[in-house]
Each structure stands twice: as structure tokens, then as C-alpha cells.
Amino acid sequence: MKRTRIRPVNPDRRKKMFARNFGPKAAWVRDQGCVVCPYPSRAEAAHSRARGMGGCGGSAADLIPLCRSHHAFLDDQCGSAAVFQEATGVDLVAEAARLEDEWQQRAAA
């Protein structure tokens, strides 16, 4: 019996995740500018929930715009939205909800 190795990546799941993380809403979120920085800059679409809490596997409703330095700060040093809020004064969950409402209004129009 010939044995084949298990695929390290599920292509269907990867395609679905890519569409959610880099689809039309993510492109719109990246164009909004960082929610922390006062100056406009090209932002990255970050998840308001940590990956360990389902942020990467979560919904597109959790996306928020952060510049590269604040995104790295959230991922590497804070690890959670609560710690990030204490350090920067920005409530990521509330920002994600506000952006989701704005996105839904744009979609309905």
C-alpha cells in the first residue's frame, strides 16, 4: 500500500480565509488609516481579537485599521485588546463595531 503524506494546508480553507482577510471589506478597512495615529497613513487590517481567541479565524466584523507599528505593538507586546486599550486609550472592540456599522451602511446604499 502506497502512503502519501498529509497535506500541510487545506486549499479551500486557505482560500476562504484569504478572501475574508484580504477581501473588499479588508481593503476598505486598510484605506481608513490607523485608529491610533493622528496622521493619515496606509494601515493594515488587524483583528480586534487575538488569534488565540479566534481573531484570525473570526469574522470580518472584527477588522480594524492599524499602522504597522501599532499592529506589531498589539501582536507582540500587548497580546490582548484590553492591554492595548490601557496603553493607547483606544477601544479596539468599539472601533471594530463602529467600522462594521459604517461598512453595513455603505453596503446598503
GICORDA-V840651 format. One record per backbone hydrogen bond with DSSP energy under -0.5 kcal/mol. CO is the residue of the C=O (numbers start at 1). NH is the residue of the N-H. If there is no record, write none. Layout:
co:CO nh:NH
co:CO nh:NH
This chain:
co:9 nh:11
co:10 nh:14
co:11 nh:15
co:12 nh:16
co:13 nh:17
co:14 nh:18
co:15 nh:19
co:16 nh:20
co:17 nh:21
co:18 nh:22
co:19 nh:23
co:23 nh:27
co:24 nh:28
co:25 nh:29
co:26 nh:30
co:27 nh:31
co:29 nh:32
co:30 nh:33
co:30 nh:43
co:44 nh:46
co:44 nh:66
co:46 nh:64
co:50 nh:53
co:50 nh:55
co:51 nh:54
co:55 nh:58
co:59 nh:62
co:60 nh:63
co:62 nh:48
co:64 nh:46
co:64 nh:66
co:65 nh:35
co:66 nh:44
co:67 nh:71
co:68 nh:72
co:69 nh:73
co:70 nh:74
co:71 nh:75
co:72 nh:76
co:72 nh:77
co:73 nh:77
co:73 nh:78
co:74 nh:79
co:80 nh:84
co:81 nh:85
co:82 nh:86
co:83 nh:87
co:84 nh:88
co:85 nh:89
co:89 nh:91
co:90 nh:92
co:91 nh:95
co:92 nh:96
co:93 nh:97
co:94 nh:98
co:95 nh:99
co:96 nh:100
co:97 nh:101
co:98 nh:102
co:99 nh:103
co:100 nh:104
co:101 nh:105
co:102 nh:106
co:103 nh:107
co:104 nh:108
co:105 nh:109
